[in-house]
Amino acid sequence: MSLMMSISGIRGIVGQTLTPTLAAELGLAFGTHLSGGRVAIGRDTRPSGPMVQRAVVSGLLAAGCDVIDLGVVTTPGTALMVGRRRAAGGAVITASHNPIVWNGVKFLSSQGFAPPSDEAQRILDRFRRREFVLAPVERIGSEQVDASTHEAHVTAVLAVVDVEAIRRRRFRVVLDSVNGAGGTGGRMLLERLGCDVVHINAEPSGRFAHTPEPIAENLTGLCDAVRTHGAAIGFAQDPDADRLAIVDEAGRYIGEEYTLALAARRIFARQRGPAAANLSTSRMIDDLAAQAGVGCRVIRTPVGEAHVARAMIEHRCIVGGEGNGGVILPAVILVRDSFVAMALALELMTVEDATLGAIVDRMPRYAMIKQKFEADAPRIAAWLQRVRDRVTDGRINDADGLRIDWEQGWVHVRPSNTEPIARVIAEARDTPTAEALARRVTDLL
């Protein structure tokens, strides 16, 4: 299997496409790009993490960078520490929700989120061409350890919610950390919010207790635990804890799309301002913005956290994220953050004095389907042109593939950045309508 390289990072199978040599050269490429400076680096709990991290660190040091080793921490925690330590950049050793045989490297800018696409491409081009600059011996970088990330992250999240009000509710919460990096800080956050925490898959071993992507078929154990323990809510993190899926008090999988919608509902109730979401994210956030009134609207961006973050800066958004369970709150950090998502969900239940199930049932409801089709780049390009030419009764956004909006729903078709496939996502009030809208596009393939 080939190495997956995109502006979002690099992922490969350990010992096959991802090797210590490759990891060291990635560190060299990033360190050369930065021309030295301070770099904060963290990792998730995968058993291959220390090996990959040490290799990346060796490359950074050789390029003249000073490295701050954060240890096993979350991706949003690493992003937060880039700013706190006034670093020139950051790196996270993680393969996100991929299985244990995978690992990867995600670079962060000095702002704490992924570099702009043109800058990320320059880093990748430098790596491919092996255009490295090795520092002379007197300028080789130094390394230090900083163990304060979890405390700093939790403190930053507690500052944006009504802690005392949440504590009075004494929620019982089940947290599934999938043996990943989010367990230590996640439990710390929930306990400081006065929650009675039932923590499953808590050991930070990286030996995932179930397939790590937080989708319905992988979270039956969390649903059972919520029912068994009579919990008010269940939270599921992914291995680097930037995404969150939610289960209600009945053990019903609410899902990733609702994570951002619930956060937006709470933020819109507190203040007025725009939100940002990618083109593949549910219309729920648009409905919530419309309900919130004047000053609340949704900026749509290409898929990718960095695109959302930059739109949030440009438009001064008060909340943003993606429909994969990623919530971005600029008051904390411009990176998807499961800690923020948990705190806002608990505050929402507190302020509305309602169960999660009751809140969800009052929210807009849609059916979403997701498909993928194998096709090379020229065939996908021709397909998109046919769609543009023949589907003329909808509103088109071509910032990332094509998204076509009709009154009854929308379809987004986009090529993958890493595989010869196209993804099609359709949403409508019911599944038959979503399927019919998708066919209007897929029949043209």
C-alpha positions as CSV (number, residue, x, y, z in Angstrom):
1,M,0.0,0.0,0.0
2,S,1.4,3.4,-0.9
3,L,2.2,6.2,1.6
4,M,-0.7,8.6,2.0
5,M,0.6,12.2,1.7
6,S,-1.6,15.2,1.6
7,I,-1.7,18.7,2.9
8,S,-3.3,17.3,6.0
9,G,-0.3,15.1,6.9
10,I,1.5,11.9,6.1
11,R,0.3,8.4,7.1
12,G,1.7,5.0,6.3
13,I,1.9,1.4,7.6
14,V,4.7,1.1,10.1
15,G,7.7,-0.9,8.9
16,Q,6.4,-0.9,5.3
17,T,5.6,2.6,3.9
18,L,6.4,4.4,7.2
19,T,10.0,3.8,8.3
20,P,12.4,5.5,10.7
21,T,14.4,6.8,7.8
22,L,11.3,8.3,6.2
23,A,10.2,9.9,9.5
24,A,13.7,11.4,10.1
25,E,13.6,12.9,6.6
26,L,10.1,14.3,7.3
27,G,11.6,16.0,10.4
28,L,14.5,17.3,8.3
29,A,12.1,18.7,5.7
30,F,10.0,20.5,8.3
31,G,13.0,21.8,10.2
32,T,14.6,23.1,7.0
33,H,11.3,24.7,6.1
34,L,11.2,26.5,9.5
35,S,14.9,27.5,9.2
36,G,15.3,26.3,12.8
37,G,13.2,27.6,15.7
38,R,11.3,25.9,18.4
39,V,9.0,22.9,17.6
40,A,6.5,21.4,20.1
41,I,5.9,17.7,19.4
42,G,3.4,15.3,20.9
43,R,2.1,11.8,20.0
44,D,-0.8,9.5,20.5
45,T,-0.5,6.1,22.3
46,R,0.3,3.8,19.4
47,P,3.1,1.4,20.2
48,S,5.0,2.7,17.2
49,G,4.8,6.2,18.5
50,P,8.1,6.4,20.4
51,M,10.0,5.1,17.4
52,V,8.4,7.5,14.9
53,Q,8.7,10.4,17.3
54,R,12.4,9.9,18.0
55,A,13.0,9.7,14.2
56,V,11.2,12.9,13.6
57,V,12.9,14.6,16.5
58,S,16.3,13.5,15.1
59,G,15.5,15.2,11.8
60,L,14.3,18.4,13.6
61,L,17.4,18.6,15.7
62,A,19.7,18.0,12.7
63,A,18.0,20.9,11.0
64,G,18.8,23.2,13.9
65,C,15.4,23.2,15.7
66,D,14.9,23.1,19.4
67,V,12.4,20.5,20.3
68,I,9.8,20.6,23.2
69,D,8.8,17.0,23.9
70,L,5.2,17.0,25.2
71,G,4.9,13.3,25.5
72,V,1.6,11.4,25.0
73,V,-1.0,14.2,24.5
74,T,-3.9,15.1,22.3
75,T,-3.7,16.8,18.9
76,P,-5.6,19.9,20.2
77,G,-3.3,19.8,23.3
78,T,-0.3,19.9,21.1
79,A,-1.8,22.8,19.1
80,L,-2.5,24.7,22.3
81,M,1.1,24.3,23.5
82,V,2.5,25.6,20.2
83,G,1.1,28.9,21.1
84,R,1.8,28.7,24.8
85,R,5.5,28.0,24.1
86,R,5.7,30.5,21.2
87,A,6.9,27.8,18.9
88,A,7.7,28.2,15.2
89,G,5.6,25.1,14.6
90,G,4.4,21.8,15.9
91,A,4.2,18.1,15.0
92,V,1.8,15.4,16.1
93,I,2.7,11.7,15.7
94,T,-0.7,10.1,15.0
95,A,-2.7,8.3,12.4
96,S,-5.9,9.6,13.9
97,H,-8.7,6.9,13.5
98,N,-6.6,4.5,11.4
99,P,-5.9,1.0,12.8
100,I,-2.9,0.2,15.0
101,V,-0.6,-0.8,12.0
102,W,-0.7,2.8,10.8
103,N,1.1,5.9,12.1
104,G,1.8,9.3,10.7
105,V,3.0,12.8,11.1
106,K,0.8,15.9,11.2
107,F,2.6,19.3,11.0
108,L,1.3,22.5,12.6
109,S,2.0,26.1,11.9
110,S,3.0,28.7,14.5
111,Q,-0.8,29.4,14.8
112,G,-1.3,25.8,16.0
113,F,-3.2,24.4,13.0
114,A,-2.2,22.8,9.7
115,P,-0.2,25.0,7.4
116,P,-2.0,26.6,4.4
117,S,-2.2,24.3,1.5
118,D,0.5,26.1,-0.5
119,E,2.9,26.0,2.4
120,A,2.1,22.3,3.1
121,Q,2.8,21.5,-0.5
122,R,6.2,23.2,-0.3
123,I,7.1,21.1,2.7
124,L,6.1,17.9,0.9
125,D,8.0,19.0,-2.2
126,R,11.1,19.6,-0.1
127,F,10.7,16.2,1.4
128,R,10.3,14.5,-2.0
129,R,13.3,16.3,-3.5
130,R,15.3,15.8,-0.3
131,E,16.2,19.5,-0.2
132,F,17.4,19.4,3.4
133,V,19.7,21.8,5.2
134,L,21.8,20.2,8.0
135,A,22.9,22.6,10.7
136,P,26.6,22.8,11.6
137,V,27.5,21.0,14.9
138,E,27.4,24.2,17.0
139,R,23.8,24.9,15.8
140,I,22.3,21.5,16.2
141,G,19.1,21.8,18.2
142,S,18.4,20.9,21.8
143,E,15.5,19.1,23.4
144,Q,13.5,19.6,26.6
145,V,10.4,17.9,28.1
146,D,7.2,19.7,29.0
147,A,4.6,17.7,30.9
148,S,2.1,20.5,31.4
149,T,-0.1,19.9,28.3
150,H,-3.1,18.1,29.9
151,E,-3.4,20.7,32.7
152,A,-3.1,23.7,30.3
153,H,-5.7,22.1,27.9
154,V,-8.2,21.4,30.6
155,T,-7.8,24.8,32.2
156,A,-8.4,26.5,28.9
157,V,-11.6,24.5,28.3
158,L,-12.9,25.1,31.8
159,A,-12.6,28.9,31.2
160,V,-15.2,28.9,28.4
161,V,-18.1,27.1,30.2
162,D,-20.1,27.7,33.4
163,V,-18.2,25.2,35.6
164,E,-20.2,25.7,38.8
165,A,-23.6,25.2,37.0
166,I,-22.4,22.0,35.4
167,R,-21.0,20.7,38.7
168,R,-24.3,21.1,40.4
169,R,-25.8,18.6,37.9
170,R,-23.4,15.9,38.9
171,F,-23.8,14.1,35.6
172,R,-22.8,10.5,35.3
173,V,-20.8,10.2,32.1
174,V,-19.3,7.2,30.3
175,L,-16.1,8.1,28.5
176,D,-14.6,5.7,25.9
177,S,-11.0,6.9,25.2
178,V,-10.3,3.9,22.9
179,N,-6.9,3.4,24.7
180,G,-5.8,6.6,23.1
181,A,-4.3,10.0,24.0
182,G,-7.5,11.6,25.2
183,G,-8.0,9.5,28.3
184,T,-5.9,11.3,30.9
185,G,-7.0,14.9,30.1
186,G,-10.5,13.8,29.2
187,R,-11.1,12.3,32.6
188,M,-9.4,15.2,34.3
189,L,-11.8,17.6,32.5
190,L,-15.0,15.6,33.3
191,E,-14.0,15.2,37.0
192,R,-13.3,18.9,37.4
193,L,-16.8,19.5,35.9
194,G,-18.2,17.4,38.8
195,C,-19.0,14.4,36.8
196,D,-19.2,10.8,38.0
197,V,-17.0,9.3,35.3
198,V,-17.2,5.7,34.1
199,H,-14.1,5.4,32.1
200,I,-13.8,2.5,29.6
201,N,-10.9,1.7,27.4
202,A,-8.9,4.1,29.5
203,E,-5.4,2.6,29.5
204,P,-3.2,4.6,27.2
205,S,-1.7,1.5,25.6
206,G,-2.6,2.3,22.0
207,R,-3.9,-1.3,21.6
208,F,-7.3,-0.2,20.6
209,A,-10.2,-2.0,22.3
210,H,-12.3,-1.7,19.1
211,T,-11.9,-0.2,15.7
212,P,-10.9,3.3,16.6
213,E,-13.1,5.4,14.3
214,P,-15.9,6.7,16.4
215,I,-18.8,5.6,14.2
216,A,-21.9,3.6,15.2
217,E,-20.8,0.1,14.5
218,N,-17.6,0.6,16.6
219,L,-19.4,2.0,19.7
220,T,-21.8,-0.8,20.7
221,G,-19.8,-1.2,23.9
222,L,-20.2,2.5,24.8
223,C,-24.0,2.3,24.2
224,D,-24.2,-0.8,26.4
225,A,-22.2,0.9,29.2
226,V,-24.4,4.0,29.1
227,R,-27.5,1.9,29.7
228,T,-25.8,-0.4,32.3
229,H,-24.6,2.5,34.4
230,G,-27.6,4.8,33.9
231,A,-25.4,7.5,32.6
232,A,-26.7,10.9,31.3
233,I,-24.4,10.8,28.3
234,G,-21.6,8.8,26.6
235,F,-18.6,10.3,24.9
236,A,-16.3,8.5,22.4
237,Q,-12.9,10.0,21.5
238,D,-10.7,8.9,18.6
239,P,-7.0,8.1,19.3
240,D,-5.7,11.6,19.1
241,A,-8.8,13.1,20.7
242,D,-9.7,15.7,18.1
243,R,-13.0,14.1,17.2
244,L,-16.0,13.1,19.4
245,A,-19.1,11.0,19.0
246,I,-22.0,11.1,21.4
247,V,-24.4,8.6,22.9
248,D,-27.6,9.8,24.7
249,E,-29.0,8.6,28.0
250,A,-30.9,5.7,26.3
251,G,-27.7,4.3,24.8
252,R,-28.7,5.7,21.4
253,Y,-25.8,6.6,19.1
254,I,-26.4,10.3,18.3
255,G,-23.4,10.3,16.0
256,E,-20.7,12.6,14.8
257,E,-22.8,15.0,12.8
258,Y,-24.6,16.0,15.9
259,T,-21.4,16.9,17.8
260,L,-20.9,20.1,15.9
261,A,-24.6,20.9,15.8
262,L,-24.9,20.6,19.6
263,A,-21.9,22.8,20.2
264,A,-23.2,25.4,17.7
265,R,-26.6,25.4,19.4
266,R,-24.9,26.3,22.7
267,I,-22.6,28.9,21.3
268,F,-25.4,30.6,19.2
269,A,-27.4,30.9,22.4
270,R,-24.5,32.7,24.2
271,Q,-23.5,35.1,21.4
272,R,-24.1,36.2,17.9
273,G,-21.7,35.7,15.0
274,P,-20.9,33.5,12.0
275,A,-19.9,29.8,12.1
276,A,-17.7,27.8,9.6
277,A,-18.2,24.3,8.4
278,N,-16.9,22.3,5.5
279,L,-19.0,21.4,2.5
280,S,-19.7,17.9,3.6
281,T,-21.2,18.9,7.0
282,S,-24.9,18.6,7.7
283,R,-27.4,21.4,7.1
284,M,-28.3,21.2,10.8
285,I,-25.8,24.0,11.6
286,D,-27.4,26.2,8.9
287,D,-30.8,25.7,10.4
288,L,-29.5,26.5,13.9
289,A,-27.8,29.7,12.6
290,A,-31.1,30.8,11.0
291,Q,-33.0,30.1,14.2
292,A,-30.4,32.1,16.2
293,G,-31.2,35.2,14.2
294,V,-29.4,38.3,12.9
295,G,-25.6,38.0,12.7
296,C,-25.5,34.2,12.6
297,R,-24.7,32.5,9.3
298,V,-22.5,29.6,8.1
299,I,-19.4,30.0,6.0
300,R,-18.8,26.8,3.9
301,T,-15.2,25.7,3.2
302,P,-13.4,23.0,1.4
303,V,-13.0,19.7,3.4
304,G,-10.1,19.9,5.8
305,E,-9.6,21.4,9.3
306,A,-7.1,24.0,8.1
307,H,-9.6,25.4,5.6
308,V,-12.2,25.7,8.3
309,A,-9.7,27.4,10.7
310,R,-8.6,29.9,8.1
311,A,-12.2,30.8,7.3
312,M,-12.9,31.3,11.0
313,I,-10.0,33.7,11.3
314,E,-11.1,35.6,8.1
315,H,-14.7,35.9,9.1
316,R,-14.2,36.1,12.9
317,C,-16.3,33.0,13.5
318,I,-17.5,32.1,17.0
319,V,-17.6,28.4,16.4
320,G,-16.8,26.0,13.6
321,G,-15.8,22.4,12.7
322,E,-16.6,19.4,10.6
323,G,-19.3,16.8,10.6
324,N,-16.8,14.1,11.6
325,G,-17.2,15.0,15.2
326,G,-14.8,17.9,15.1
327,V,-15.7,21.1,17.0
328,I,-13.4,24.1,16.8
329,L,-13.8,26.9,19.4
330,P,-11.5,29.8,18.7
331,A,-11.6,30.9,22.4
332,V,-9.6,27.7,23.1
333,I,-7.7,26.7,20.0
334,L,-8.3,26.7,16.2
335,V,-8.2,22.9,16.0
336,R,-10.9,20.2,16.4
337,D,-11.1,19.4,20.1
338,S,-13.1,16.6,21.8
339,F,-12.6,18.4,25.2
340,V,-14.4,21.5,24.0
341,A,-17.2,19.3,22.5
342,M,-17.7,17.4,25.8
343,A,-17.8,20.6,27.9
344,L,-20.3,22.3,25.6
345,A,-22.6,19.3,25.4
346,L,-22.7,19.2,29.2
347,E,-23.3,22.9,29.5
348,L,-26.1,22.7,26.9
349,M,-27.9,20.0,28.9
350,T,-27.4,22.1,32.1
351,V,-28.7,25.4,30.6
352,E,-31.7,23.8,28.8
353,D,-32.4,21.5,31.8
354,A,-33.1,18.6,29.5
355,T,-31.8,15.2,28.7
356,L,-29.6,14.9,25.6
357,G,-32.2,12.8,23.9
358,A,-34.9,15.4,24.4
359,I,-32.6,18.1,23.0
360,V,-31.7,16.1,20.0
361,D,-35.3,15.3,19.3
362,R,-36.1,19.0,19.1
363,M,-33.3,19.7,16.6
364,P,-33.5,19.6,12.8
365,R,-33.3,16.0,11.6
366,Y,-31.8,14.8,8.3
367,A,-30.8,11.6,6.6
368,M,-27.3,11.4,5.2
369,I,-25.8,8.8,2.9
370,K,-22.1,8.4,1.9
371,Q,-20.7,6.6,-1.1
372,K,-17.4,6.2,-2.8
373,F,-16.5,5.4,-6.4
374,E,-13.2,4.2,-7.8
375,A,-12.0,6.4,-10.7
376,D,-8.8,8.1,-11.7
377,A,-8.3,11.8,-11.8
378,P,-9.2,12.4,-15.5
379,R,-12.4,10.4,-15.2
380,I,-13.4,12.3,-12.0
381,A,-12.7,15.6,-13.7
382,A,-14.9,14.7,-16.7
383,W,-17.6,13.5,-14.4
384,L,-17.7,16.8,-12.4
385,Q,-17.9,18.7,-15.7
386,R,-20.9,16.6,-16.8
387,V,-22.6,17.3,-13.4
388,R,-22.0,21.0,-13.8
389,D,-23.4,21.0,-17.4
390,R,-26.5,18.9,-16.7
391,V,-27.6,19.6,-13.2
392,T,-28.6,23.2,-13.5
393,D,-31.5,23.6,-11.1
394,G,-29.4,23.8,-7.9
395,R,-27.0,26.2,-6.3
396,I,-23.4,25.1,-7.0
397,N,-20.4,25.6,-4.8
398,D,-17.2,24.5,-6.5
399,A,-14.6,25.3,-3.8
400,D,-14.0,21.6,-3.3
401,G,-15.3,19.3,-6.0
402,L,-19.0,20.2,-6.4
403,R,-21.7,20.7,-3.9
404,I,-25.2,21.2,-5.3
405,D,-27.9,22.6,-2.9
406,W,-31.7,22.3,-3.6
407,E,-34.5,23.1,-1.2
408,Q,-35.0,19.5,-0.4
409,G,-31.3,18.6,0.2
410,W,-27.8,18.7,-1.2
411,V,-25.1,16.5,-2.7
412,H,-21.3,16.9,-2.4
413,V,-19.0,15.0,-4.8
414,R,-15.3,15.5,-4.4
415,P,-12.1,13.6,-5.4
416,S,-10.0,12.1,-2.6
417,N,-6.6,13.8,-1.9
418,T,-4.9,10.5,-1.3
419,E,-6.7,7.7,-3.2
420,P,-8.1,7.3,-6.8
421,I,-11.7,7.6,-5.6
422,A,-14.5,10.1,-5.5
423,R,-16.7,10.5,-2.5
424,V,-20.4,11.4,-2.7
425,I,-22.3,12.6,0.3
426,A,-26.0,13.4,0.1
427,E,-28.4,14.8,2.7
428,A,-32.2,15.3,2.8
429,R,-35.1,15.1,5.2
430,D,-35.4,11.4,4.6
431,T,-33.3,8.6,3.1
432,P,-35.2,8.0,-0.1
433,T,-34.9,11.7,-1.0
434,A,-31.2,11.7,-0.2
435,E,-30.7,8.6,-2.4
436,A,-32.6,10.2,-5.2
437,L,-30.5,13.3,-5.1
438,A,-27.3,11.2,-5.1
439,R,-28.5,9.3,-8.1
440,R,-28.8,12.6,-10.1
441,V,-25.0,12.9,-9.7
442,T,-23.9,9.3,-9.7
443,D,-25.9,8.4,-12.8
444,L,-23.6,10.8,-14.7
445,L,-20.5,8.8,-13.9
